[in-house]
Amino acid sequence: MKIHNTLVLVVLYLFSGLALASCGDDEPGGGEQITPETITVAITSPASDSYLTEVTQITVEVTGEVVQVDLVVNEEVVMNSTTPPFTLTWDTSSLQDACYQLKAVAHGARGTEVTSEVCRVNLDRTAPTVAFADIGLPILFSDRQEIPVDASDEAGLAEVRLLVGGEVEDVLTESPFTFTFDTTGLEDGALDLAVEAEDKAGNSSGAELTGMVVNEGIEPEYLEDNIFTWTIPGNWRVVDFHRRLHFTMPSGITRVMAVIQWDRPEWDLELAIGTGICPHQGVRYAYDEAFGGQLIVTHTAEELSLSEYPQGETWFLHLAPGTELNTTEALDANMLESTDVAMMMVLY
């Protein structure tokens, strides 16, 4: 009986050892566990919902053993990179302005593919439209004045800027784009304004305006019932057009400033001021001519060795074509369309 029990125990021991050995052979390598590839991928630049204008660097951030990254645009692979860091240059020059969906696909060393979340970008190379609104002649600035601007862009505007003398005066980011411009600290005289509109992609466009600051001076009573704005018709064949305004000089005036403004800057106009009826039937004190849309002529009583201009004298403002318009060729090139003209005098 004792020998039999011993044989049973030996058999049981051997059987249990074989069972243990067979569990250990389920995995190759003597029980070593192999984990699947762990890979992540994300587009970090540009940011989703951003606006682009040109060739763009696409920056892709990955973790894990990645051997290739594909750039997918609207479900189509457009390029790839096998060299980290994975930065791809996306050429947008042949693409239309639109919204594009970008994805990055990372390929692991053992065949794993992981796709990033969608990055939406807006391709926009169209500049916004911008213009000064409700501008008519004469263009005068005084005190605190509102300057309305029309600006728009299909993709949306980032900001609209008002520039005075080339320097940014104010910035608006929401419509209506109406600037309040304080001229009280400026001297009377010519003033250049500009507006610039910039959209969310960085495209910009602008408009310029030349006017005149009048805070201190006074305007005389013209003898022509204050009719000082008119239209010179286009395609004139006679260059000898002239317009005149007259006024009687009040007392205490020591300086005069005459201005003409016109809305076609390719026209060359001349302005003269003096006493009498016109430059040919009176005394011309000052004159000048210019292209550009505005011309200012000034004169002082001191130039006549006087403390002030004589009261009661009749003065003229005389508009005529500039010397550059005194040919048929100039007429054909520069005067095919009409121009609105405003003329006025300011007394100090």
Secondary structure, DSSP 8 states (H G I E B T S, - for coil): -HHHHHHHHHHHHHHHHHHHHHHHTSSTTTS--------EEEEEES-TTEEE-S-EEEEEEEESSEEEEEEEETTEEEEEE-SSSEEEEE--TTS-SEEEEEEEEEEETTS-EEE---EEEEE-----EEEE-S--SS-EE-SEEEEEEEEE-TT-EEEEEEEETTEEEEEE-SSSEEEEEE-TTS-SEEEEEEEEEEETTS-EEEEEEEEEE-SS-B---BTTTT--EEEE-SS-S-----EEEEEE--TT--EEEEEEEES-TTS-EEEEEEEESSTTSEEEEEEEEESSSEEEEEEEGGGGT-SS--TT-EEEEEEEE-GGGSSHHHHHHH-SS-EEEEEEEEE-
